[in-house]
Amino acid sequence: MHHLIIGAGPAGVRAAETLRKLDGQAKITLIDGEGEAPYSRMAIPYYLSGKIDEQGTWLHRPVDFYAENAIDLVPGRVASVDAGAKTVTLEDGRSLAYDKLLLASGARAVNPPVEGLDGDLVHHCWTIDDARRIAQLAHEGARVVLMGAGFIGSIILESLVARGADLTVVEIEDRMVPRMLDETAGSMLKRWCEKKGVKVLTSTRIGGVYEGGGELNIALSTGEAIKADLLVVAAGVTPNIECMHGTGVESRSGVVVNSRMETSLPDVWAAGDCAEGCDFSTGDLSTLAIQPVAVEQARVAAQNMAGIATEYHCALPMNVLETLGLITTSFGKHDGLQTGERATALDEEQWRYIRLEFHDGKLIGAQTAGHVNMIGCLRGLIQGRMPLGPWKDILLREPHRVAEAYVDLSRGVS
Ligand SMILES: Cc1cc2nc3c(=O)[nH]c(=O)nc-3n(C[C@H](O)[C@H](O)[C@H](O)COP(=O)(O)OP(=O)(O)OC[C@H]3O[C@@H](n4cnc5c(N)ncnc54)[C@H](O)[C@@H]3O)c2cc1C
């Protein structure tokens, strides 16, 4: 039996480990598209802020873990898949046959249509190689512009500040992390960052980037221009599914999977940022591009590849972000339903905000800023679809009593 895995990120590596544990004899090939020791992108911010070295980003230390576990780590990028012949062809022309295939090719950062994003002083912060280039340019006092204050942008922000950069964030929407936080929480995060010395320009678009004399001149939609030593682009990602083109696999933005992480093709599974599976909060398909989802999907895919029927229950959209010390979170249907009810509580002075979304006597979504002690409870109430009973009216009046509600409902008292 030959298991072939495309992509050696967290999903691919978890699948390889799981397959090896389940089957000591199978041949396992892990195709490593970056030619690096397999690493975790999540660790890049810690590398950039100097908390860990490059080896600290590796998924396994030492790197010969793969050889010791008879996992064949093959550098190269898969150009195409022939699902009928059960072969993959690499960009260098090599062809490999498989019995079972896992697509774990993740996603990549993309550029918005803005002139001048191809220069040497402009980088994404997606790969370890991007991080090396950023580390060279983002030194103490360097003028750095960050394009995009989404989830990834706001994670990187902290490391750029830790490097001592003079940072300006430019966000096209009217607040920070607009897909995760509402106007109140996103604006609170902006004020928090400004208080910590970061310039944050919201409702502002970068119109063009011009390099000259060793610096960048960045034109803004406001008519102003900023000079910078480095522009970091964090303005969106797209799943890496080009190698599946022509196979007929069902796909939307990612490759569609069912609860066993099977694609529409026989003997082909997908997991991680390249896969589009069930979203707990809507029941629809979506890509939830976070590492815990990627590795759990990969474990489930590997179990099924090894013949052990395993289901992946819909993923709960959940983001926890720490930005210069302020923790913001969002869970489930955090923007609520039109037919639902909502409770909010804001304490501007203490940098605290909570918003709860209810439907049908249950909590279906939440957002918080500055509350660290209720993360597990919010997750438990939403993911457990716990009927709130009388707690619904209490939480509508006093949303900060979430932990109490969770403890009470967990013992079935209410
Ligand atoms: C800076 C940063 C910070 C992050 N922080 C967090 C965080 O705090 N929490 C969190 O949950 N998530 C975080 N994420 C997201 C998280 O890293 C991803 O969800 C996770 O990496 C997904 O794992 P994956 O294995 O599906 O994909 P990837 O990690 O993208 O791995 C896929 C691999 O496949 C390779 N590949 C692609 N195409 C091919 C091909 N054709 N042939 C061969 N190989 C190929 C890619 O080069 C890559 O090496 C962060 C991401 C970044 C960039």
The ligand as an ORCA input file, in Angstrom:
! r2SCAN-3c Opt
* xyz 0 1
  C       2.090     34.100     10.059
  C       1.005     33.093     10.312
  C       0.505     32.926     11.587
  C      -0.508     32.008     11.833
  N      -0.986     31.889     13.100
  C      -1.948     30.988     13.363
  C      -2.436     30.842     14.684
  O      -2.041     31.551     15.604
  N      -3.386     29.892     14.914
  C      -3.842     29.073     13.912
  O      -4.651     28.202     14.172
  N      -3.409     29.212     12.643
  C      -2.473     30.151     12.345
  N      -2.023     30.297     11.066
  C      -2.645     29.463     10.003
  C      -2.009     28.078      9.961
  O      -0.636     28.223      9.809
  C      -2.604     27.248      8.826
  O      -3.981     27.063      9.067
  C      -1.897     25.897      8.723
  O      -0.563     26.077      8.323
  C      -2.599     24.977      7.729
  O      -1.861     23.805      7.590
  P      -1.844     22.991      6.210
  O      -0.957     21.836      6.427
  O      -3.234     22.774      5.750
  O      -1.218     23.998      5.129
  P       0.287     24.675      5.003
  O       0.805     24.934      6.352
  O       0.054     25.774      4.063
  O       1.115     23.495      4.349
  C       0.897     23.070      3.018
  C       2.221     22.716      2.378
  O       1.948     22.179      1.082
  C       2.877     22.718      0.144
  N       2.322     22.640     -1.209
  C       1.390     23.420     -1.782
  N       1.156     23.042     -3.049
  C       1.962     21.991     -3.272
  C       2.194     21.155     -4.407
  N       1.536     21.327     -5.545
  N       3.108     20.171     -4.302
  C       3.779     19.956     -3.132
  N       3.612     20.716     -2.031
  C       2.708     21.714     -2.108
  C       3.040     24.155      0.647
  O       4.189     24.741      0.104
  C       3.125     23.921      2.147
  O       4.430     23.617      2.533
  C      -1.015     31.208     10.778
  C      -0.506     31.367      9.479
  C       0.496     32.302      9.244
  C       1.029     32.478      7.850
*
